[in-house]
Amino acid sequence: MDYIDTFLGSFFGTLQWTLDSILFQVPWYSNYFWGLIVISLLVFFLEIQFPWRKNQALFRKDFGLDIVYMFFNFFVFSIVISGIYSTFEMGMGHLGITLQSMALITLSNLSGPLQLLLFFIVLDFVQWFTHILLHSIPFLWRFHQVHHSVKEMGFAAHLRYHWMENILYKPLKTIGIMLLGGFEPEQAFIVHFIAISIGHLNHANIKLSWGPLKYLLNNPVMHLYHHAYTLPQNKIGVNFGISLSLWDYLFNTAHVPENSGTIPLGFPGDEAIPKYFFGQLLYGFKKRV
């Protein structure tokens, strides 16, 4: 009965939080619903004012599809899956596995800014490694193909990804938090908003490479080559960075041969990806590409 109560409590709690966010009944600094919209509009404005590929339409190919994905992945699916994760965490707790049991670093003893910095770095590395798994393991790559079906890059492509990626990223992110002593800083919303902003910019139709900071921060020029149709020989992918490019330069997965922004996007066989949202939801469970 405890498991059922936990599942329902988490499901309806996440649903209520989302509704409260829409109605401006949560603190503005943790309102992910309107935060996502504001960030999206700001980056879209930058695309309008400073387009990199000037011949690309403002409302590019599949723009509407990507907007659907933004709200589905960030809110609808999060509500659906929240109860399952809470129930799973309860089961792990009954086995003696807790968020504190794998601690390598204890953030609670550090200053607030240092907490946020380490939280950001550790979670970004976990996501970078997870991203490599999505390209390396054939079963996972079939789901990740939905994200790589983007043929024209724009900010909203950031959140076009198969819902199965949430299934993988969430537990690995939890492991990252466990390594930090099960501690998530009170101001973690700052990290999440920064990550969303960088992710939107990385996919935007803007020529931005940060100058010397390109060796630290991911950017649209670098990430475009992650989506390139043609990869370097014997490579499963390049430029796996999420927010930081640092990992790609450290582990020799960085590749930026030029910056014209005119390269073809996708992957060999991407014509097999369904063109519509509901078809893509089921894509990947049967090997096609």
HUHU-V757669 format. One line per field, one symbol per residue. ss: DSSP state (H for helix, E for strand, - for the rest). Layout:
BEGIN
ss = ???
END
This chain:
BEGIN
ss = -HHHHHHHHHHHHHHHHHHHHH-----HHH-HHHHHHHHHHHHHHHHHH-------------HHHHHHHHHHHHHHHHHHHHHHHHHHHHHHHH------------HHH--HHHHHHHHHHHHHHHHHHHHHHHHH-HHHHHHH--HHH-----HHHHH---HHHHHHHHHHHHHHHHH--------HHHHHHHHHHHHHHHH-------HHHHH-E--HHHHHHH-E---------------E-HHHHH--------------E----HHH----HHHHH--------
END
